[in-house]
Amino acid sequence: MIIYGKQVCLHALEHHSEKIKTVYVAQKGATSKGALPKALFHKYHDKIKFLEEKWAQSMSKGGNHQGLLVEMTEFEEASFSQIKKNDFIVVLDGLTDVGNIGAIVRSAYALGADAIIAAGVKQLNLPAIARTSSGALLDMPFMIAPNILDTFNELGQLGFSVYGASMDGENVQTMSFDTKRVLVLGSEGKGLSKKVTGKIDHMV
């Protein structure tokens, strides 16, 4: 997959070197402006290719590449057998906007969530989510689960307590949470779906 933009590319180069195939640097003054720090330039010197600006724009599909693009191995989704080993799982109920998902992944990673399941959707633009999450997607288990009810049934059988995020929910500061827990976040337009609401133990 191709990722672009300074922050996510530098994160990948610094923390996921085994997944790096090619580093693309746009020639339009990128090196003089520090698109790639010297240490990383030397580390990846045999994988660096310089591009004309028009090709960099084409590869980023018009996005703001900031002079740096990286080709990585394809993102590998976690399996449910891997996800279920964790204690704190965030489930996205039908979310599709890559900007919103990226922000949630970034926040979930920073706040200590162990894994994320994007439920109720068939596919997502994972390179875009890697970018909008500032690289956090590369650092935590993430899977897509098209059948959202199956997901909750399996989690319930494993003893997870399910908490749904709601404006009318309980104050989390007054609650004690079970060790094995799921936090469900609703979609951009509809919030939590009706079929999911019936699977929730507590609203927070």
Residue frames as a rotation matrix with the C-alpha (Angstrom) as fourth column:
MET 1
0.579 0.815 0.000 0.00
0.815 -0.579 0.000 0.00
0.000 0.000 -1.000 0.00
ILE 2
-0.367 -0.640 0.675 1.04
0.605 -0.715 -0.350 3.61
0.707 0.280 0.650 -0.54
ILE 3
0.506 0.443 -0.740 0.96
0.830 -0.484 0.277 6.08
-0.235 -0.755 -0.613 2.33
TYR 4
-0.186 -0.564 0.804 1.88
0.679 -0.666 -0.310 9.74
0.711 0.488 0.507 2.03
GLY 5
0.736 0.310 0.602 2.39
-0.156 -0.788 0.596 12.80
0.659 -0.533 -0.531 4.18
LYS 6
-0.111 -0.958 0.263 5.29
-0.532 -0.166 -0.830 13.55
0.839 -0.232 -0.491 6.45
GLN 7
-0.098 0.065 0.993 3.93
-0.994 0.034 -0.100 12.43
-0.041 -0.997 0.062 9.82
VAL 8
0.777 0.468 0.421 2.63
-0.472 0.876 -0.103 9.00
-0.416 -0.119 0.901 8.87
CYS 9
0.778 -0.536 -0.327 5.60
-0.073 0.440 -0.895 8.25
0.623 0.721 0.304 6.60
LEU 10
-0.178 -0.881 0.438 8.17
-0.670 -0.217 -0.710 9.15
0.721 -0.420 -0.551 9.23
HIS 11
0.169 0.323 0.931 6.30
-0.922 0.385 0.033 7.05
-0.348 -0.864 0.363 11.78
ALA 12
0.974 0.227 0.012 6.34
-0.202 0.889 -0.411 4.07
-0.104 0.398 0.912 9.42
LEU 13
0.481 -0.862 -0.158 10.03
-0.164 0.089 -0.983 4.53
0.861 0.499 -0.098 8.60
GLU 14
-0.257 -0.610 0.750 10.99
-0.834 -0.251 -0.491 4.79
0.487 -0.752 -0.444 12.26
HIS 15
-0.249 0.259 0.933 8.85
-0.835 0.431 -0.342 1.96
-0.491 -0.864 0.109 13.65
HIS 16
0.601 0.552 0.578 8.00
-0.167 0.794 -0.584 -0.44
-0.781 0.254 0.570 10.82
SER 17
-0.098 -0.768 -0.633 11.20
-0.854 -0.261 0.449 -0.83
-0.511 0.585 -0.631 8.81
GLU 18
-0.719 -0.205 0.664 10.45
-0.004 0.957 0.292 -4.49
-0.695 0.207 -0.689 8.03
LYS 19
0.165 0.895 0.413 7.36
0.631 0.227 -0.742 -3.44
-0.758 0.383 -0.527 6.05
ILE 20
0.354 -0.063 -0.933 9.02
-0.403 -0.911 -0.091 -0.76
-0.844 0.408 -0.348 3.91
LYS 21
0.513 -0.153 0.845 9.42
0.724 0.605 -0.330 -1.47
-0.461 0.781 0.421 0.20
THR 22
-0.235 -0.537 0.810 10.20
0.868 -0.491 -0.074 1.90
0.438 0.686 0.581 -1.38
VAL 23
0.057 0.177 -0.983 10.60
0.636 -0.765 -0.101 5.47
-0.770 -0.619 -0.156 -0.15
TYR 24
0.082 0.064 0.995 9.58
0.934 -0.352 -0.055 8.11
0.347 0.934 -0.089 -2.67
VAL 25
-0.175 -0.205 -0.963 10.86
0.573 -0.816 0.070 11.66
-0.801 -0.540 0.260 -2.31
ALA 26
0.765 0.476 0.434 9.37
0.636 -0.448 -0.628 14.38
-0.104 0.757 -0.645 -4.49
GLN 27
-0.103 -0.957 0.271 12.17
0.983 -0.139 -0.117 16.35
0.149 0.255 0.955 -6.13
LYS 28
0.290 0.283 0.914 10.58
0.377 -0.912 0.162 19.77
0.879 0.298 -0.372 -5.76
GLY 29
-0.156 -0.479 0.864 12.86
-0.523 -0.701 -0.484 21.04
0.838 -0.528 -0.141 -3.02
ALA 30
0.771 0.609 -0.185 11.82
-0.178 0.486 0.856 18.23
0.611 -0.626 0.483 -0.70
THR 31
0.361 -0.681 -0.637 15.26
0.797 0.580 -0.168 17.19
0.484 -0.447 0.752 0.52
SER 32
-0.603 -0.625 0.496 16.39
0.315 -0.757 -0.572 20.74
0.733 -0.189 0.653 1.25
LYS 33
-0.082 0.668 0.740 13.25
-0.694 -0.571 0.438 21.27
0.715 -0.478 0.510 3.32
GLY 34
-0.755 -0.360 0.549 13.94
-0.655 0.458 -0.601 18.18
-0.035 -0.813 -0.581 5.39
ALA 35
0.287 0.891 -0.353 11.27
-0.867 0.398 0.299 15.84
0.407 0.221 0.887 4.05
LEU 36
0.809 -0.108 -0.578 13.52
0.215 0.970 0.118 12.97
0.548 -0.220 0.807 5.12
PRO 37
0.800 -0.540 0.263 15.86
-0.519 -0.401 0.755 13.36
-0.302 -0.740 -0.601 8.12
LYS 38
0.100 -0.873 -0.477 19.49
-0.949 0.060 -0.310 12.48
0.300 0.483 -0.822 7.45
ALA 39
-0.561 -0.335 0.757 19.47
-0.650 0.745 -0.152 9.41
-0.513 -0.577 -0.635 9.68
LEU 40
0.282 0.752 0.596 16.51
-0.043 0.631 -0.775 7.93
-0.959 0.193 0.210 7.81
PHE 41
0.725 -0.104 -0.680 17.97
-0.681 -0.253 -0.687 8.98
-0.100 0.962 -0.254 4.47
HIS 42
-0.332 -0.931 -0.151 21.08
-0.931 0.349 -0.104 6.91
0.150 0.106 -0.983 5.22
LYS 43
-0.448 0.209 0.870 19.09
-0.414 0.813 -0.409 4.01
-0.792 -0.543 -0.278 6.65
TYR 44
0.377 0.741 0.555 16.90
0.257 0.492 -0.832 3.68
-0.890 0.457 -0.005 3.56
HIS 45
-0.131 -0.484 -0.865 19.34
-0.598 -0.657 0.458 4.94
-0.790 0.578 -0.204 0.93
ASP 46
-0.953 -0.289 0.085 18.98
-0.125 0.637 0.760 1.77
-0.274 0.714 -0.644 -1.15
LYS 47
-0.408 0.881 0.240 15.18
0.868 0.456 -0.197 2.05
-0.283 0.127 -0.951 -1.16
ILE 48
-0.028 0.375 -0.927 14.84
0.135 -0.917 -0.375 5.74
-0.990 -0.136 -0.025 -1.99
LYS 49
-0.330 -0.008 0.944 13.54
0.944 0.024 0.330 6.88
-0.025 1.000 0.000 -5.35
PHE 50
-0.672 0.069 -0.737 13.20
0.074 -0.984 -0.160 10.49
-0.736 -0.162 0.657 -6.42
LEU 51
-0.110 0.765 0.635 10.05
0.954 0.260 -0.148 11.52
-0.278 0.589 -0.758 -8.23
GLU 52
-0.853 0.043 0.519 9.01
0.196 -0.897 0.397 14.48
0.483 0.441 0.757 -10.28
GLU 53
-0.849 0.521 0.081 6.30
-0.353 -0.447 -0.822 16.46
-0.392 -0.727 0.564 -8.54
LYS 54
-0.185 0.843 -0.505 3.65
-0.962 -0.052 0.267 15.46
0.199 0.535 0.821 -11.08
TRP 55
-0.223 0.062 -0.973 4.25
-0.125 0.988 0.092 11.76
0.967 0.142 -0.213 -10.37
ALA 56
-0.962 -0.104 -0.253 4.16
0.239 0.129 -0.962 12.34
0.133 -0.986 -0.099 -6.63
GLN 57
-0.597 0.800 -0.050 0.82
-0.733 -0.570 -0.372 14.12
-0.326 -0.185 0.927 -7.07
SER 58
-0.063 0.558 -0.828 -0.44
-0.755 0.515 0.405 11.23
0.652 0.651 0.388 -9.17
MET 59
-0.552 -0.232 -0.801 0.60
0.198 0.897 -0.396 8.62
0.810 -0.377 -0.449 -6.58
SER 60
-0.931 0.209 -0.300 -1.07
0.266 -0.177 -0.948 10.59
-0.251 -0.962 0.109 -3.78
LYS 61
-0.277 0.868 0.412 -4.14
0.930 0.134 0.343 11.17
0.243 0.478 -0.844 -5.98
GLY 62
0.043 0.233 0.972 -3.87
0.266 -0.940 0.213 14.90
0.963 0.249 -0.103 -5.46
GLY 63
0.848 0.278 -0.452 -3.44
0.480 -0.040 0.876 14.65
0.225 -0.960 -0.167 -1.70
ASN 64
0.712 -0.593 0.375 -0.91
-0.626 -0.778 -0.042 16.69
0.317 -0.205 -0.926 0.28
HIS 65
0.773 -0.432 -0.464 2.11
0.391 0.901 -0.188 14.37
0.500 -0.037 0.865 0.20
GLN 66
0.911 -0.411 0.039 4.49
-0.319 -0.640 0.699 16.98
-0.262 -0.649 -0.714 1.70
GLY 67
0.274 -0.857 -0.437 7.29
-0.938 -0.137 -0.319 15.62
0.214 0.497 -0.841 -0.46
LEU 68
-0.743 -0.587 0.322 7.24
-0.661 0.719 -0.214 12.11
-0.106 -0.372 -0.922 0.99
LEU 69
0.493 0.834 -0.246 5.49
-0.848 0.524 0.076 8.85
0.192 0.172 0.966 0.04
VAL 70
-0.572 -0.662 0.484 6.17
-0.754 0.657 0.008 5.31
-0.323 -0.360 -0.875 1.20
GLU 71
0.217 0.569 -0.793 5.23
-0.693 0.662 0.285 1.98
0.688 0.487 0.538 -0.34
MET 72
-0.428 -0.278 0.860 4.68
-0.856 0.429 -0.288 -0.65
-0.289 -0.859 -0.422 2.34
THR 73
-0.958 0.231 -0.169 3.56
0.182 0.947 0.264 -4.24
0.221 0.223 -0.949 2.42
GLU 74
-0.216 0.959 0.181 -0.22
-0.100 -0.206 0.973 -4.49
0.971 0.192 0.140 2.41
PHE 75
-0.444 0.140 0.885 -1.85
-0.876 -0.276 -0.396 -3.84
0.189 -0.951 0.245 5.76
GLU 76
-0.653 0.186 -0.734 -2.69
0.129 0.983 0.134 -7.11
0.746 -0.007 -0.666 7.47
GLU 77
0.163 0.791 0.589 -5.95
-0.717 -0.316 0.622 -7.11
0.678 -0.524 0.516 9.36
ALA 78
-0.759 -0.311 0.572 -5.97
-0.640 0.515 -0.570 -8.90
-0.118 -0.799 -0.590 12.67
SER 79
-0.522 0.609 -0.597 -8.05
0.093 0.737 0.670 -12.05
0.848 0.294 -0.441 12.95
PHE 80
0.440 0.748 0.498 -10.86
-0.513 -0.246 0.823 -12.37
0.737 -0.617 0.275 15.47
SER 81
0.720 -0.229 -0.656 -8.81
0.537 0.782 0.316 -15.02
0.440 -0.580 0.686 17.28
GLN 82
-0.449 -0.893 0.041 -6.14
0.715 -0.387 -0.582 -12.35
0.536 -0.232 0.812 17.82
ILE 83
-0.356 0.388 0.851 -8.60
-0.286 -0.911 0.296 -9.60
0.890 -0.138 0.435 18.73
LYS 84
0.609 0.784 -0.121 -10.43
-0.146 0.261 0.954 -11.66
0.780 -0.563 0.273 21.37
LYS 85
0.127 -0.654 -0.745 -7.25
0.834 0.477 -0.277 -12.11
0.536 -0.587 0.606 23.42
ASN 86
-0.741 -0.415 0.528 -7.40
0.173 -0.878 -0.447 -8.43
0.649 -0.240 0.722 24.39
ASP 87
-0.576 0.488 -0.656 -9.29
0.783 0.099 -0.614 -6.89
-0.235 -0.867 -0.439 27.31
PHE 88
-0.051 0.517 -0.854 -10.37
0.117 -0.847 -0.519 -3.49
-0.992 -0.127 -0.017 25.92
ILE 89
-0.639 -0.078 0.765 -11.84
0.736 0.228 0.638 -3.51
-0.224 0.971 -0.088 22.42
VAL 90
-0.441 0.504 -0.742 -13.37
-0.358 -0.857 -0.369 -0.56
-0.823 0.103 0.559 20.57
VAL 91
-0.433 0.396 0.810 -16.12
0.795 0.591 0.136 -1.47
-0.425 0.703 -0.570 18.09
LEU 92
-0.819 0.165 -0.549 -17.17
-0.353 -0.900 0.255 1.00
-0.452 0.403 0.796 15.39
ASP 93
-0.225 0.856 0.466 -20.84
0.466 0.515 -0.720 0.60
-0.856 0.055 -0.514 14.48
GLY 94
0.465 0.500 0.730 -21.06
0.840 0.011 -0.542 1.26
-0.279 0.866 -0.415 10.75
LEU 95
0.452 -0.365 -0.814 -18.54
-0.143 -0.930 0.338 4.11
-0.880 -0.037 -0.473 10.56
THR 96
0.621 -0.189 0.761 -17.24
0.755 0.406 -0.516 4.82
-0.211 0.894 0.395 7.06
ASP 97
0.934 -0.265 0.238 -15.59
-0.150 -0.899 -0.411 8.26
0.323 0.348 -0.880 7.07
VAL 98
0.407 -0.846 -0.345 -11.82
0.683 0.533 -0.500 7.67
0.606 -0.033 0.795 7.01
GLY 99
-0.290 -0.486 0.824 -11.13
-0.168 -0.822 -0.544 11.00
0.942 -0.296 0.156 8.72
ASN 100
0.401 0.540 0.740 -13.36
-0.837 -0.113 0.536 10.13
0.373 -0.834 0.407 11.66
ILE 101
0.956 -0.061 -0.287 -12.09
0.128 0.967 0.219 6.57
0.264 -0.246 0.933 11.86
GLY 102
0.101 -0.994 0.051 -8.49
0.475 0.003 -0.880 7.76
0.874 0.113 0.472 11.79
ALA 103
-0.209 -0.120 0.970 -9.14
-0.601 -0.767 -0.224 10.21
0.772 -0.630 0.089 14.62
ILE 104
0.749 0.545 0.378 -10.79
-0.640 0.447 0.625 7.45
0.171 -0.710 0.683 16.67
VAL 105
0.742 -0.547 -0.387 -7.91
0.447 0.834 -0.322 5.03
0.499 0.065 0.864 16.03
ARG 106
-0.201 -0.856 0.477 -5.42
0.126 -0.505 -0.854 7.70
0.972 -0.111 0.209 17.08
SER 107
-0.027 0.278 0.960 -7.36
-0.858 -0.500 0.121 8.51
0.514 -0.820 0.252 20.27
ALA 108
0.909 0.413 -0.058 -8.03
-0.342 0.818 0.463 4.86
0.239 -0.401 0.884 21.10
TYR 109
0.401 -0.851 -0.339 -4.34
0.516 0.516 -0.684 4.05
0.757 0.099 0.645 20.80
ALA 110
-0.401 -0.589 0.701 -3.36
-0.174 -0.703 -0.690 7.01
0.899 -0.399 0.179 22.97
LEU 111
0.021 0.537 0.844 -5.96
-0.943 -0.269 0.195 6.17
0.331 -0.800 0.500 25.63
GLY 112
-0.601 -0.495 0.628 -4.98
-0.734 0.653 -0.187 2.52
-0.317 -0.573 -0.755 25.97
ALA 113
0.620 0.783 0.039 -7.48
-0.676 0.559 -0.481 0.56
-0.398 0.272 0.876 23.88
ASP 114
-0.136 -0.709 0.692 -6.08
-0.227 0.703 0.674 -2.81
-0.964 -0.065 -0.257 22.82
ALA 115
-0.830 -0.065 0.553 -7.83
0.465 0.466 0.753 -3.38
-0.307 0.882 -0.357 19.48
ILE 116
-0.419 0.705 -0.572 -10.46
-0.612 -0.685 -0.396 -2.01
-0.671 0.184 0.718 17.11
ILE 117
-0.592 0.360 0.721 -13.19
0.653 0.738 0.168 -3.75
-0.472 0.571 -0.672 15.14
ALA 118
-0.732 0.429 -0.529 -14.85
-0.611 -0.757 0.232 -1.84
-0.301 0.493 0.816 12.29
ALA 119
-0.719 0.514 0.468 -18.19
0.403 0.857 -0.322 -3.65
-0.567 -0.043 -0.823 12.25
GLY 120
0.267 0.963 -0.039 -21.09
0.415 -0.152 -0.897 -3.46
-0.870 0.223 -0.440 9.83
VAL 121
0.512 -0.172 -0.842 -18.96
-0.732 -0.600 -0.323 -2.47
-0.449 0.782 -0.433 6.83
LYS 122
0.952 -0.101 0.288 -17.45
0.221 0.879 -0.423 -4.59
-0.210 0.466 0.859 4.06
GLN 123
0.150 -0.947 0.284 -14.35
0.956 0.066 -0.286 -2.59
0.252 0.314 0.915 3.24
LEU 124
0.862 0.004 -0.507 -12.46
0.207 -0.916 0.344 0.57
-0.463 -0.402 -0.790 4.17
ASN 125
0.698 -0.676 0.235 -9.63
0.016 -0.314 -0.949 2.61
0.716 0.667 -0.208 2.67
LEU 126
0.801 -0.356 -0.481 -6.94
0.593 0.360 0.720 1.38
-0.083 -0.862 0.500 5.05
PRO 127
-0.270 -0.923 0.275 -4.05
0.917 -0.334 -0.221 3.46
0.295 0.192 0.936 3.62
ALA 128
-0.100 0.314 0.944 -6.17
0.035 -0.947 0.318 6.58
0.994 0.065 0.084 4.17
ILE 129
0.898 0.441 -0.015 -6.94
0.006 0.023 1.000 5.51
0.441 -0.897 0.019 7.74
ALA 130
0.315 -0.875 -0.367 -3.23
0.949 0.300 0.099 4.91
0.023 -0.379 0.925 8.35
ARG 131
-0.489 -0.499 0.716 -2.66
0.564 -0.807 -0.178 8.50
0.666 0.317 0.676 7.25
THR 132
0.117 0.624 0.772 -5.52
-0.239 -0.737 0.632 10.11
0.964 -0.258 0.063 9.18
SER 133
0.939 0.164 -0.303 -4.56
0.226 0.373 0.900 8.16
0.261 -0.913 0.313 12.31
SER 134
0.566 -0.805 0.178 -1.00
-0.806 -0.586 -0.082 9.54
0.171 -0.097 -0.981 12.05
GLY 135
-0.293 -0.730 -0.617 0.27
-0.616 0.638 -0.462 5.97
0.731 0.245 -0.637 11.83
ALA 136
-0.397 0.161 0.904 -1.57
-0.861 0.276 -0.427 4.62
-0.318 -0.948 0.029 14.89
LEU 137
0.689 0.695 -0.205 -3.37
-0.718 0.620 -0.315 2.09
-0.092 0.365 0.927 12.68
LEU 138
0.282 -0.678 -0.679 -0.02
-0.433 0.542 -0.720 0.41
0.856 0.497 -0.140 12.07
ASP 139
-0.651 -0.689 0.319 0.47
-0.513 0.089 -0.854 -0.11
0.560 -0.719 -0.411 15.81
MET 140
-0.557 0.485 0.675 -2.69
-0.610 0.312 -0.728 -1.86
-0.564 -0.817 0.122 16.99
PRO 141
-0.838 0.285 0.465 -4.85
0.442 0.854 0.273 -4.82
-0.319 0.434 -0.842 15.94
PHE 142
-0.391 0.713 -0.583 -7.63
-0.660 -0.658 -0.362 -3.75
-0.642 0.243 0.728 13.56
MET 143
-0.880 0.137 0.454 -10.17
0.368 0.802 0.471 -5.83
-0.299 0.582 -0.756 11.70
ILE 144
-0.598 0.750 -0.282 -13.26
-0.794 -0.510 0.331 -5.35
0.104 0.422 0.901 9.53
ALA 145
-0.882 0.387 0.270 -16.30
0.254 0.871 -0.421 -7.42
-0.398 -0.303 -0.866 10.51
PRO 146
-0.835 0.547 0.056 -19.19
-0.196 -0.391 0.899 -7.10
0.514 0.740 0.433 8.01
ASN 147
0.081 0.907 -0.412 -21.73
0.290 0.375 0.881 -8.90
0.954 -0.191 -0.233 10.22
ILE 148
-0.414 -0.305 0.858 -22.07
-0.544 -0.672 -0.502 -6.76
0.730 -0.675 0.113 13.31
LEU 149
0.543 0.697 0.467 -24.49
-0.804 0.271 0.529 -9.04
0.242 -0.663 0.708 15.17
ASP 150
0.752 -0.365 -0.548 -22.17
0.285 0.931 -0.229 -12.03
0.594 0.016 0.804 14.82
THR 151
-0.260 -0.908 0.329 -19.40
0.072 -0.358 -0.931 -9.87
0.963 -0.218 0.159 16.26
PHE 152
-0.238 0.223 0.945 -21.40
-0.871 -0.479 -0.106 -9.00
0.430 -0.849 0.308 19.37
ASN 153
0.829 0.552 -0.089 -22.65
-0.475 0.780 0.408 -12.55
0.295 -0.296 0.908 19.83
GLU 154
0.433 -0.754 -0.495 -19.09
0.433 0.655 -0.619 -13.87
0.791 0.053 0.610 19.80
LEU 155
-0.502 -0.629 0.594 -17.85
-0.195 -0.586 -0.786 -11.17
0.843 -0.510 0.172 22.17
GLY 156
0.196 0.681 0.706 -20.75
-0.912 -0.138 0.386 -11.85
0.361 -0.719 0.594 24.52
GLN 157
0.890 0.127 -0.437 -19.97
-0.057 0.984 0.169 -15.56
0.451 -0.126 0.883 24.59
LEU 158
0.022 -0.977 -0.212 -16.40
0.506 0.194 -0.840 -14.68
0.862 -0.089 0.498 25.57
GLY 159
0.192 0.147 -0.970 -17.59
0.981 -0.026 0.190 -12.72
0.003 -0.989 -0.150 28.61
PHE 160
-0.824 -0.475 0.308 -17.11
0.495 -0.869 -0.013 -9.17
0.274 0.142 0.951 27.39
SER 161
0.016 0.785 -0.619 -19.29
0.705 -0.448 -0.550 -6.42
-0.709 -0.427 -0.561 28.87
VAL 162
-0.350 -0.064 0.935 -20.53
0.884 -0.351 0.307 -4.03
0.309 0.934 0.179 26.19
TYR 163
-0.141 0.216 -0.966 -20.65
0.527 -0.810 -0.258 -0.27
-0.838 -0.545 0.000 26.76
GLY 164
0.110 0.253 0.961 -22.25
0.973 -0.226 -0.052 2.07
0.204 0.941 -0.271 24.25
ALA 165
-0.837 -0.435 -0.331 -21.25
0.485 -0.871 -0.082 5.72
-0.252 -0.229 0.940 23.85
SER 166
0.005 0.909 0.417 -24.30
0.857 -0.219 0.467 7.98
0.515 0.355 -0.780 24.17
MET 167
-0.522 -0.123 0.844 -25.01
-0.094 -0.975 -0.201 11.60
0.848 -0.184 0.498 25.08
ASP 168
0.349 0.773 0.530 -27.53
-0.715 -0.147 0.684 10.26
0.606 -0.617 0.501 27.62
GLY 169
0.311 -0.278 -0.909 -25.23
0.283 0.940 -0.191 7.65
0.907 -0.198 0.371 29.11
GLU 170
0.890 -0.041 -0.455 -23.85
0.454 -0.024 0.891 7.35
-0.047 -0.999 -0.002 32.61
ASN 171
0.702 -0.698 0.143 -20.87
-0.689 -0.716 -0.116 9.43
0.183 -0.017 -0.983 33.72
VAL 172
0.534 -0.535 -0.655 -17.80
0.120 0.814 -0.568 7.23
0.837 0.225 0.499 33.28
GLN 173
-0.413 -0.752 0.514 -16.16
-0.410 -0.350 -0.842 8.89
0.813 -0.559 -0.163 36.29
THR 174
-0.110 0.462 0.880 -18.75
-0.988 0.045 -0.147 7.32
-0.107 -0.886 0.452 38.59
MET 175
0.837 0.477 -0.269 -18.54
-0.527 0.834 -0.160 3.84
0.148 0.276 0.950 37.07
SER 176
-0.148 -0.846 0.512 -16.32
-0.620 0.483 0.619 0.83
-0.771 -0.226 -0.596 37.57
PHE 177
0.362 0.228 -0.904 -15.61
-0.925 0.210 -0.317 -1.16
0.117 0.951 0.287 34.42
ASP 178
0.866 -0.045 0.499 -15.22
-0.053 0.982 0.182 -4.88
-0.498 -0.184 0.847 33.93
THR 179
-0.106 -0.994 0.032 -11.81
-0.157 0.049 0.986 -6.11
-0.982 0.100 -0.161 32.86
LYS 180
-0.761 -0.071 0.645 -13.08
0.576 0.386 0.721 -7.56
-0.300 0.920 -0.253 29.58
ARG 181
0.060 0.773 -0.632 -14.94
0.278 -0.621 -0.733 -4.67
-0.959 -0.132 -0.252 27.98
VAL 182
-0.436 -0.063 0.898 -16.11
0.899 -0.071 0.431 -3.37
0.036 0.996 0.087 24.63
LEU 183
-0.314 0.338 -0.887 -16.81
0.098 -0.918 -0.384 0.29
-0.944 -0.207 0.255 23.87
VAL 184
-0.161 0.367 0.916 -19.17
0.962 0.264 0.063 0.80
-0.219 0.892 -0.396 20.93
LEU 185
-0.582 -0.056 -0.811 -19.13
-0.027 -0.996 0.089 4.06
-0.812 0.074 0.578 18.95
GLY 186
0.340 0.855 0.393 -22.01
0.480 0.202 -0.854 4.86
-0.809 0.478 -0.341 16.59
SER 187
-0.143 -0.353 0.924 -21.83
0.990 -0.050 0.134 6.05
-0.001 0.934 0.357 12.99
GLU 188
-0.921 -0.390 0.007 -21.48
0.389 -0.920 0.051 9.65
-0.014 0.049 0.999 11.89
GLY 189
-0.712 0.668 0.215 -25.09
-0.380 -0.624 0.683 10.25
0.590 0.405 0.698 10.92
LYS 190
0.196 0.913 -0.357 -27.20
-0.244 0.399 0.884 7.69
0.950 -0.086 0.301 12.78
GLY 191
-0.022 -0.258 0.966 -25.32
-0.997 -0.066 -0.041 7.03
0.074 -0.964 -0.256 15.99
LEU 192
-0.811 -0.240 0.534 -25.76
-0.366 0.920 -0.142 3.56
-0.457 -0.310 -0.833 17.47
SER 193
-0.585 0.607 -0.537 -27.94
-0.496 0.256 0.830 1.33
0.641 0.752 0.151 15.30
LYS 194
0.263 0.816 0.515 -31.07
-0.944 0.106 0.313 -0.25
0.201 -0.568 0.798 16.80
LYS 195
0.778 0.049 -0.626 -29.80
-0.088 0.996 -0.031 -3.78
0.622 0.079 0.779 16.32
VAL 196
-0.279 -0.940 -0.197 -26.64
0.266 0.122 -0.956 -2.91
0.923 -0.319 0.216 18.24
THR 197
-0.319 0.205 0.925 -28.44
-0.752 -0.649 -0.116 -1.07
0.577 -0.733 0.362 21.05
GLY 198
0.721 0.692 0.016 -30.07
-0.586 0.598 0.546 -4.34
0.369 -0.404 0.837 22.08
LYS 199
0.541 -0.606 -0.583 -26.63
0.464 0.793 -0.395 -5.88
0.702 -0.057 0.710 22.62
ILE 200
-0.291 -0.704 0.648 -25.36
-0.125 -0.643 -0.756 -3.11
0.948 -0.301 0.099 24.92
ASP 201
-0.100 0.168 -0.981 -25.12
0.869 0.494 -0.004 -3.67
0.484 -0.853 -0.196 28.68
HIS 202
0.159 0.078 -0.984 -24.49
0.727 -0.684 0.064 -0.05
-0.668 -0.726 -0.165 29.74
MET 203
0.577 0.002 0.817 -24.69
0.621 -0.651 -0.437 3.36
0.531 0.759 -0.376 28.06
VAL 204
0.113 -0.627 -0.771 -21.87
0.855 -0.334 0.397 5.73
-0.507 -0.703 0.498 28.95
